[in-house]
Amino acid sequence: MRIQFACLLLVLLCATGHAKFLGFNKKHVRQQMFQCGGEMEEINEIDPSACVGEHLFVISDEASVKAVCNGNKGAAAIKSPKTFQMIKCTRKKGGSCFYNMEKIANAHIKVSCSDGTPLDVTLA
C-alpha cells in the first residue's frame, strides 16, 4: 500500500511540474517570428488582467529555454549562457489592446526557475 501511495505521489508531482512548463511555453516560447496582434490576443485570454502592458517572447525551441534551468533545484532567476532572439510586445497608448513589436537580436535572458522548471522570463 505504501509503494502504491508513493508511486501516485510521484506521478502527481511530475504532472504538476510538466503543467507549469507547458504554461510557461504557451506564454513565452515561439518557434518562429510573428506579429504581436494575434499572439497577444491569446496571452490576454490567459492572463486575467486584460490588455497586458508588455510581454516578452523567446524565439527558440522549448528544450533550449528549459536548459537554462537545468541543474537548478531551488527557486532562482538564472542568466542564460547563450543568446536568444526575442520579441517584445508593448501595448500602444490609448487604452486599446493594440501592440507595437520590437525585435531583439542576440539577447541574454533571465529565466525564473523552480525545481528546474521555467516559470517566467525577462531580459538579462
Backbone as JSON Lines, residues from 0, in Angstrom:
{"i":0,"aa":"M","n":[0.83,-1.2,0.0],"ca":[0.0,0.0,0.0],"c":[0.87,1.26,0.0]}
{"i":1,"aa":"R","n":[1.95,1.25,0.77],"ca":[2.83,2.42,0.82],"c":[3.51,2.66,-0.52]}
{"i":2,"aa":"I","n":[3.86,1.59,-1.2],"ca":[4.51,1.73,-2.5],"c":[3.55,2.34,-3.51]}
{"i":3,"aa":"Q","n":[2.28,1.9,-3.49],"ca":[1.29,2.47,-4.41],"c":[1.1,3.96,-4.13]}
{"i":4,"aa":"F","n":[1.03,4.34,-2.86],"ca":[0.87,5.75,-2.5],"c":[2.08,6.56,-2.95]}
{"i":5,"aa":"A","n":[3.27,6.02,-2.75],"ca":[4.5,6.71,-3.16],"c":[4.52,6.89,-4.68]}
{"i":6,"aa":"C","n":[4.11,5.88,-5.4],"ca":[4.07,5.98,-6.87],"c":[3.06,7.03,-7.32]}
{"i":7,"aa":"L","n":[1.89,7.05,-6.7],"ca":[0.87,8.04,-7.03],"c":[1.38,9.45,-6.74]}
{"i":8,"aa":"L","n":[2.01,9.63,-5.61],"ca":[2.56,10.93,-5.25],"c":[3.61,11.38,-6.25]}
{"i":9,"aa":"L","n":[4.47,10.48,-6.67],"ca":[5.5,10.8,-7.65],"c":[4.88,11.21,-8.99]}
{"i":10,"aa":"V","n":[3.86,10.5,-9.43],"ca":[3.18,10.83,-10.68],"c":[2.55,12.22,-10.59]}
{"i":11,"aa":"L","n":[1.9,12.52,-9.47],"ca":[1.27,13.83,-9.3],"c":[2.29,14.96,-9.29]}
{"i":12,"aa":"L","n":[3.42,14.76,-8.64],"ca":[4.47,15.78,-8.61],"c":[5.04,16.02,-10.0]}
{"i":13,"aa":"C","n":[5.26,14.97,-10.75],"ca":[5.77,15.12,-12.12],"c":[4.76,15.85,-13.0]}
{"i":14,"aa":"A","n":[3.5,15.52,-12.85],"ca":[2.45,16.16,-13.66],"c":[2.37,17.65,-13.35]}
{"i":15,"aa":"T","n":[2.54,18.04,-12.1],"ca":[2.5,19.45,-11.72],"c":[3.64,20.22,-12.36]}
{"i":16,"aa":"G","n":[4.85,19.69,-12.31],"ca":[6.0,20.34,-12.94],"c":[5.82,20.45,-14.43]}
{"i":17,"aa":"H","n":[5.29,19.41,-15.06],"ca":[5.06,19.41,-16.51],"c":[4.02,20.46,-16.88]}
{"i":18,"aa":"A","n":[2.97,20.6,-16.06],"ca":[1.93,21.59,-16.34],"c":[2.49,23.01,-16.25]}
{"i":19,"aa":"K","n":[3.36,23.27,-15.27],"ca":[3.99,24.6,-15.15],"c":[4.82,24.89,-16.4]}
{"i":20,"aa":"F","n":[5.58,23.9,-16.87],"ca":[6.43,24.09,-18.04],"c":[5.58,24.35,-19.28]}
{"i":21,"aa":"L","n":[4.48,23.62,-19.43],"ca":[3.6,23.84,-20.58],"c":[3.0,25.23,-20.54]}
{"i":22,"aa":"G","n":[2.62,25.71,-19.34],"ca":[2.09,27.06,-19.21],"c":[3.12,28.11,-19.58]}
{"i":23,"aa":"F","n":[4.37,27.91,-19.15],"ca":[5.45,28.83,-19.49],"c":[5.64,28.87,-21.01]}
{"i":24,"aa":"N","n":[5.69,27.71,-21.63],"ca":[5.89,27.65,-23.08],"c":[4.76,28.34,-23.83]}
{"i":25,"aa":"K","n":[3.54,28.12,-23.4],"ca":[2.39,28.73,-24.07],"c":[2.46,30.25,-23.98]}
{"i":26,"aa":"K","n":[2.98,30.75,-22.87],"ca":[3.04,32.2,-22.68],"c":[4.3,32.85,-23.27]}
{"i":27,"aa":"H","n":[5.42,32.13,-23.35],"ca":[6.68,32.81,-23.65],"c":[7.52,32.24,-24.79]}
{"i":28,"aa":"V","n":[7.27,31.05,-25.27],"ca":[8.17,30.43,-26.26],"c":[7.46,30.27,-27.6]}
{"i":29,"aa":"R","n":[8.13,30.74,-28.65],"ca":[7.62,30.58,-30.01],"c":[8.75,30.05,-30.89]}
{"i":30,"aa":"Q","n":[8.42,29.25,-31.86],"ca":[9.42,28.64,-32.74],"c":[9.86,29.59,-33.85]}
{"i":31,"aa":"Q","n":[9.02,30.58,-34.18],"ca":[9.35,31.49,-35.28],"c":[8.81,32.88,-35.01]}
{"i":32,"aa":"M","n":[9.29,33.84,-35.8],"ca":[8.86,35.22,-35.67],"c":[7.37,35.34,-35.99]}
{"i":33,"aa":"F","n":[6.73,36.38,-35.48],"ca":[5.3,36.59,-35.65],"c":[5.0,38.08,-35.44]}
{"i":34,"aa":"Q","n":[3.76,38.45,-35.64],"ca":[3.28,39.8,-35.32],"c":[2.6,39.76,-33.96]}
{"i":35,"aa":"C","n":[2.7,40.83,-33.2],"ca":[2.19,40.83,-31.82],"c":[0.67,40.7,-31.71]}
{"i":36,"aa":"G","n":[-0.07,41.24,-32.66],"ca":[-1.54,41.27,-32.53],"c":[-2.16,39.95,-32.17]}
{"i":37,"aa":"G","n":[-1.95,38.94,-32.99],"ca":[-2.57,37.63,-32.76],"c":[-2.06,36.94,-31.51]}
{"i":38,"aa":"E","n":[-0.76,37.01,-31.29],"ca":[-0.18,36.34,-30.12],"c":[-0.66,36.99,-28.82]}
{"i":39,"aa":"M","n":[-0.78,38.31,-28.82],"ca":[-1.2,38.99,-27.6],"c":[-2.69,38.77,-27.3]}
{"i":40,"aa":"E","n":[-3.49,38.52,-28.33],"ca":[-4.89,38.14,-28.08],"c":[-4.93,36.88,-27.24]}
{"i":41,"aa":"E","n":[-4.09,35.93,-27.59],"ca":[-4.03,34.66,-26.86],"c":[-3.52,34.89,-25.43]}
{"i":42,"aa":"I","n":[-2.48,35.71,-25.28],"ca":[-1.92,35.99,-23.95],"c":[-2.95,36.7,-23.08]}
{"i":43,"aa":"N","n":[-3.68,37.65,-23.65],"ca":[-4.68,38.38,-22.87],"c":[-5.82,37.47,-22.43]}
{"i":44,"aa":"E","n":[-6.07,36.37,-23.14],"ca":[-7.06,35.39,-22.7],"c":[-6.53,34.58,-21.52]}
{"i":45,"aa":"I","n":[-5.23,34.3,-21.5],"ca":[-4.62,33.53,-20.42],"c":[-4.55,34.35,-19.15]}
{"i":46,"aa":"D","n":[-4.13,35.6,-19.3],"ca":[-3.9,36.48,-18.15],"c":[-5.19,37.19,-17.78]}
{"i":47,"aa":"P","n":[-5.59,37.11,-16.5],"ca":[-6.86,37.72,-16.09],"c":[-6.88,39.25,-16.23]}
{"i":48,"aa":"S","n":[-5.74,39.91,-16.21],"ca":[-5.72,41.36,-16.39],"c":[-5.62,41.65,-17.89]}
{"i":49,"aa":"A","n":[-6.74,41.89,-18.51],"ca":[-6.8,42.05,-19.97],"c":[-5.88,43.16,-20.44]}
{"i":50,"aa":"C","n":[-5.42,43.05,-21.65],"ca":[-4.53,44.01,-22.29],"c":[-3.23,44.21,-21.5]}
{"i":51,"aa":"V","n":[-2.46,43.16,-21.41],"ca":[-1.16,43.19,-20.74],"c":[-0.33,44.32,-21.34]}
{"i":52,"aa":"G","n":[0.37,45.09,-20.5],"ca":[1.13,46.24,-20.97],"c":[2.35,45.87,-21.79]}
{"i":53,"aa":"E","n":[3.07,44.82,-21.37],"ca":[4.29,44.43,-22.05],"c":[4.5,42.94,-21.87]}
{"i":54,"aa":"H","n":[5.0,42.28,-22.93],"ca":[5.2,40.84,-22.84],"c":[6.38,40.43,-23.7]}
{"i":55,"aa":"L","n":[7.19,39.52,-23.19],"ca":[8.36,39.02,-23.92],"c":[8.13,37.6,-24.42]}
{"i":56,"aa":"F","n":[8.58,37.36,-25.64],"ca":[8.58,36.02,-26.22],"c":[10.0,35.66,-26.61]}
{"i":57,"aa":"V","n":[10.37,34.42,-26.37],"ca":[11.67,33.89,-26.79],"c":[11.44,33.1,-28.08]}
{"i":58,"aa":"I","n":[12.22,33.41,-29.11],"ca":[12.11,32.69,-30.37],"c":[13.15,31.56,-30.32]}
{"i":59,"aa":"S","n":[12.66,30.37,-30.0],"ca":[13.55,29.23,-29.79],"c":[12.72,27.97,-29.66]}
{"i":60,"aa":"D","n":[13.4,26.86,-29.54],"ca":[12.69,25.62,-29.22],"c":[12.58,25.52,-27.7]}
{"i":61,"aa":"E","n":[11.6,24.78,-27.25],"ca":[11.32,24.67,-25.82],"c":[12.5,24.12,-25.03]}
{"i":62,"aa":"A","n":[13.18,23.13,-25.59],"ca":[14.29,22.48,-24.87],"c":[15.42,23.46,-24.58]}
{"i":63,"aa":"S","n":[15.72,24.37,-25.5],"ca":[16.81,25.33,-25.29],"c":[16.5,26.29,-24.16]}
{"i":64,"aa":"V","n":[15.24,26.7,-24.05],"ca":[14.86,27.61,-22.97],"c":[14.85,26.86,-21.65]}
{"i":65,"aa":"K","n":[14.31,25.66,-21.65],"ca":[14.27,24.86,-20.41],"c":[15.68,24.54,-19.92]}
{"i":66,"aa":"A","n":[16.63,24.39,-20.84],"ca":[18.01,24.06,-20.47],"c":[18.64,25.13,-19.59]}
{"i":67,"aa":"V","n":[18.15,26.37,-19.66],"ca":[18.68,27.43,-18.8],"c":[18.48,27.06,-17.33]}
{"i":68,"aa":"C","n":[17.41,26.35,-17.02],"ca":[17.1,25.95,-15.64],"c":[17.78,24.65,-15.22]}
{"i":69,"aa":"N","n":[18.37,23.91,-16.14],"ca":[18.95,22.61,-15.81],"c":[19.93,22.72,-14.66]}
{"i":70,"aa":"G","n":[19.8,21.8,-13.74],"ca":[20.71,21.75,-12.6],"c":[20.32,22.67,-11.46]}
{"i":71,"aa":"N","n":[19.29,23.49,-11.65],"ca":[18.85,24.4,-10.58],"c":[17.7,23.75,-9.84]}
{"i":72,"aa":"K","n":[17.94,23.39,-8.61],"ca":[16.92,22.72,-7.81],"c":[16.08,23.7,-6.99]}
{"i":73,"aa":"G","n":[16.57,24.9,-6.75],"ca":[15.84,25.89,-5.96],"c":[15.07,26.85,-6.83]}
{"i":74,"aa":"A","n":[14.58,27.9,-6.2],"ca":[13.87,28.96,-6.93],"c":[14.86,30.1,-7.14]}
{"i":75,"aa":"A","n":[15.2,30.35,-8.39],"ca":[16.16,31.41,-8.68],"c":[15.98,31.88,-10.1]}
{"i":76,"aa":"A","n":[16.47,33.09,-10.39],"ca":[16.5,33.6,-11.75],"c":[17.91,33.39,-12.28]}
{"i":77,"aa":"I","n":[18.0,32.75,-13.43],"ca":[19.29,32.36,-13.99],"c":[19.48,33.05,-15.34]}
{"i":78,"aa":"K","n":[20.68,33.62,-15.53],"ca":[21.01,34.24,-16.81],"c":[21.45,33.15,-17.77]}
{"i":79,"aa":"S","n":[20.94,33.24,-18.98],"ca":[21.28,32.23,-19.99],"c":[22.72,32.37,-20.45]}
{"i":80,"aa":"P","n":[23.42,31.26,-20.64],"ca":[24.79,31.35,-21.14],"c":[24.84,31.72,-22.63]}
{"i":81,"aa":"K","n":[23.79,31.37,-23.36],"ca":[23.75,31.72,-24.78],"c":[22.71,32.81,-25.02]}
{"i":82,"aa":"T","n":[22.74,33.39,-26.2],"ca":[21.79,34.44,-26.52],"c":[20.6,33.88,-27.31]}
{"i":83,"aa":"F","n":[19.52,34.63,-27.28],"ca":[18.29,34.25,-27.96],"c":[17.76,35.43,-28.76]}
{"i":84,"aa":"Q","n":[16.93,35.12,-29.74],"ca":[16.14,36.13,-30.42],"c":[14.89,36.34,-29.57]}
{"i":85,"aa":"M","n":[14.44,37.58,-29.46],"ca":[13.27,37.88,-28.63],"c":[12.32,38.79,-29.41]}
{"i":86,"aa":"I","n":[11.07,38.77,-29.01],"ca":[10.09,39.75,-29.47],"c":[9.46,40.34,-28.23]}
{"i":87,"aa":"K","n":[9.46,41.66,-28.18],"ca":[8.83,42.38,-27.07],"c":[7.6,43.09,-27.63]}
{"i":88,"aa":"C","n":[6.45,42.76,-27.08],"ca":[5.19,43.39,-27.48],"c":[4.81,44.39,-26.4]}
{"i":89,"aa":"T","n":[4.6,45.65,-26.8],"ca":[4.26,46.72,-25.87],"c":[2.93,47.33,-26.31]}
{"i":90,"aa":"R","n":[1.99,47.41,-25.37],"ca":[0.68,47.95,-25.69],"c":[0.78,49.41,-26.11]}
{"i":91,"aa":"K","n":[0.07,49.75,-27.17],"ca":[0.05,51.13,-27.65],"c":[-0.75,51.99,-26.67]}
{"i":92,"aa":"K","n":[-0.41,53.24,-26.59],"ca":[-1.12,54.17,-25.71],"c":[-2.54,54.36,-26.22]}
{"i":93,"aa":"G","n":[-3.45,54.64,-25.32],"ca":[-4.83,54.89,-25.72],"c":[-5.82,53.89,-25.17]}
{"i":94,"aa":"G","n":[-5.36,52.93,-24.39],"ca":[-6.26,52.01,-23.72],"c":[-6.75,50.82,-24.55]}
{"i":95,"aa":"S","n":[-6.36,50.73,-25.8],"ca":[-6.82,49.6,-26.61],"c":[-5.82,48.45,-26.51]}
{"i":96,"aa":"C","n":[-6.22,47.3,-26.99],"ca":[-5.36,46.12,-26.97],"c":[-4.59,45.98,-28.28]}
{"i":97,"aa":"F","n":[-3.95,47.05,-28.74],"ca":[-3.11,47.02,-29.91],"c":[-1.67,47.15,-29.45]}
{"i":98,"aa":"Y","n":[-0.75,46.47,-30.17],"ca":[0.62,46.35,-29.68],"c":[1.66,46.75,-30.73]}
{"i":99,"aa":"N","n":[2.74,47.37,-30.23],"ca":[3.94,47.61,-31.03],"c":[4.86,46.42,-30.83]}
{"i":100,"aa":"M","n":[5.59,46.06,-31.87],"ca":[6.51,44.94,-31.8],"c":[7.95,45.43,-31.91]}
{"i":101,"aa":"E","n":[8.81,44.91,-31.03],"ca":[10.24,45.2,-31.09],"c":[10.98,43.88,-31.18]}
{"i":102,"aa":"K","n":[11.75,43.71,-32.25],"ca":[12.59,42.51,-32.38],"c":[13.9,42.77,-31.65]}
{"i":103,"aa":"I","n":[14.31,41.84,-30.83],"ca":[15.55,41.95,-30.07],"c":[16.44,40.79,-30.49]}
{"i":104,"aa":"A","n":[17.59,41.13,-31.05],"ca":[18.51,40.1,-31.55],"c":[19.62,39.82,-30.54]}
{"i":105,"aa":"N","n":[19.97,38.57,-30.41],"ca":[21.12,38.15,-29.6],"c":[21.11,38.7,-28.18]}
{"i":106,"aa":"A","n":[20.05,38.43,-27.47],"ca":[19.92,38.9,-26.09],"c":[20.02,37.73,-25.12]}
{"i":107,"aa":"H","n":[20.69,37.98,-24.0],"ca":[20.67,37.0,-22.91],"c":[19.33,37.15,-22.21]}
{"i":108,"aa":"I","n":[18.82,36.06,-21.73],"ca":[17.57,36.09,-20.97],"c":[17.84,35.69,-19.53]}
{"i":109,"aa":"K","n":[16.94,36.09,-18.67],"ca":[16.98,35.65,-17.28],"c":[15.69,34.88,-17.05]}
{"i":110,"aa":"V","n":[15.85,33.61,-16.68],"ca":[14.7,32.73,-16.5],"c":[14.51,32.46,-15.02]}
{"i":111,"aa":"S","n":[13.3,32.71,-14.52],"ca":[12.96,32.34,-13.15],"c":[12.61,30.87,-13.15]}
{"i":112,"aa":"C","n":[13.3,30.11,-12.32],"ca":[13.15,28.66,-12.29],"c":[12.67,28.19,-10.92]}
{"i":113,"aa":"S","n":[11.97,27.11,-10.91],"ca":[11.59,26.44,-9.67],"c":[11.75,24.95,-9.89]}
{"i":114,"aa":"D","n":[12.66,24.35,-9.15],"ca":[12.93,22.92,-9.29],"c":[13.22,22.52,-10.73]}
{"i":115,"aa":"G","n":[14.0,23.34,-11.42],"ca":[14.41,23.04,-12.79],"c":[13.37,23.34,-13.86]}
{"i":116,"aa":"T","n":[12.27,23.97,-13.47],"ca":[11.2,24.29,-14.42],"c":[11.12,25.8,-14.62]}
{"i":117,"aa":"P","n":[11.12,26.28,-15.88],"ca":[10.99,27.72,-16.12],"c":[9.6,28.23,-15.75]}
{"i":118,"aa":"L","n":[9.56,29.38,-15.09],"ca":[8.29,29.98,-14.69],"c":[8.04,31.33,-15.36]}
{"i":119,"aa":"D","n":[9.11,32.11,-15.57],"ca":[8.98,33.44,-16.15],"c":[10.29,33.8,-16.83]}
{"i":120,"aa":"V","n":[10.24,34.8,-17.73],"ca":[11.45,35.21,-18.46],"c":[11.49,36.73,-18.55]}
{"i":121,"aa":"T","n":[12.71,37.28,-18.42],"ca":[12.95,38.7,-18.61],"c":[14.24,38.85,-19.38]}
{"i":122,"aa":"L","n":[14.51,40.06,-19.85],"ca":[15.82,40.34,-20.46],"c":[16.85,40.42,-19.35]}
{"i":123,"aa":"A","n":[18.02,39.87,-19.61],"ca":[19.1,39.9,-18.6],"c":[19.82,41.23,-18.64]}
